[in-house]
Amino acid sequence: MHYLAATLHILGATLTDRAATLEARRAHNPKPSEDLVPDRGAVTMEMVIWAVAIIGIVGIVVAAITNYVTSKAGSIR
């Protein structure tokens, strides 16, 4: 019974928090269709581009290290 009460309490707290967040968004921007920021997704795209660049650099480094270790492992008797 305590598990049910705890689960319902957490569910209520979560829903209350989400409702407060939605109300704050509505109060901040009453007309979401009239978005005043035209470049709203620019920061997200910049982060994606940086992430792809870092993944590429890490891939090149891993390939170089793997190639070096493989070549040195062939010379071990």
Helices and strands as residue ranges (DSSP letters): H 2-28, H 42-74
